[in-house]
Amino acid sequence: MSSVVETSAPRNGFDRFFEITKRGSTLSREIRGGFVTFFTMAYIVVLNPLILAGGADQTGAHLPLAALAAGTALVAGVMTILMGVVARFPLALAAGLGVNALVAYEIAPQMTWADAMGLVVIEGVLIGILVLTGLRTAVFKAVPTQLKTAIGVGIGLFLMIIGLVDSGFVHRVPDASNTTVPVELGLGGKLLTWPTLVFALGLLFTLVLFVRKVKGAILIGILGTTVLAIVVEAIAGVGSVVKNPHGWSLNVPTMPEKVVGSPDLSLLGQFNLLGSWQDAGWLVALMFVFTLLVADFFDTMGTMVAVGQEGEMLDAEGMPPRTKEILLVDSIAAAAGGAASVSSNTSFVESASGVGEGARTGVANLVTGGLFLVAMFFSPLVQVVPFEAASTALVVVGFLMMTAVRQIDWTDWSIAVPAFLTITIMPFTYSISNGIGAGIISYVVLKAATGRAREIHPILYGVAVLFVLYFCRGPLESWVL
């Protein structure tokens, strides 16, 4: 897959800097894409505070919700804009899911919140060093092109299952031990709820617009579904899923009583770099840093491949433009998240929804980042768009990313099997890193076992060993902790 070729001369300096025309885009497409990306990931402003505030540190202290919400929006906004200006790539950033749960429920109980966030800062700095030394880029280049394609396809399926679960179309079975399946359609195998109906109608509406090639189909779909959700809630009054199993996921789509609120930025700078090494011990701290580093390192690699693949912005080696700059900003974001006490910030795969709407440059990031900054003051408005509306975009983009599967040579089992494992393990384990790890380990083993070890880049041997340690971290942590 190659980059979009230049079709005409840039219109002005802004166009030339962001390469809008060169990448075959327009300002209106970038703005639409920026809005779509924001709507599909705005939930993080609400969800990240709930996850972090749900954990307690060694002293029993909890982080304040209001400060977490403001800090989450601030760091996401600043880092997303920085990515747009420095890397000029439509990849938005925010507090990473999975990593925030690790910080809240595994790391913080072993130390204070300041110590835990200090480890996140250290992890971000270490990744930054790996970028500046060229090692992170070298690892990325060492991954075979077809395996990179599989990563993008796997993330497409991952996006779809995120959308289906967040919308309530798919539910986890409460007691999976009594059944042969871990998930089910709706509740009890039935689509009984008003929110799920809204999602289904919104998805069909979006798909019709998309197939008819209507400009802004995904954005129109999100906004149209939100309007429908507000009307349905006004009539049915189902409320939140927290109080009603048939309710809305996280955000209840009602017109807010209050629009503007002052942000609480009291958590900024509340971190301690060395406290964890003294209180929890250097071995425990080292294990946590390693886990954070591996998760961030490979999640971002997979995400930028998927977004570049969706926008046809990858070169012949499967590399997006300004790879080093993308990875550097991502590492800065990891450290910034720790410094603001909102957990490591990382590239969001939901950015692919904006690319699906037409975004190809960092201009979309200016829009998305600006909306995050506005969200600090207008957080009640952010909560108007429910998961059920935003999830329609994730399913549509999941389909688009799935189409790249035809680029994989399924007749060569030494690459087809690793590709298959990468694609399936990502959604089934709810982790990008798990999918990449399974793919790389199986690729190294199968190539070596079939006498084709020369095709393996030397770096991949080391990466495979790291992933073996990563997958074995359960017994390792039990021994260490």
Disulfide bonds with the S-S distance in Angstrom:
none
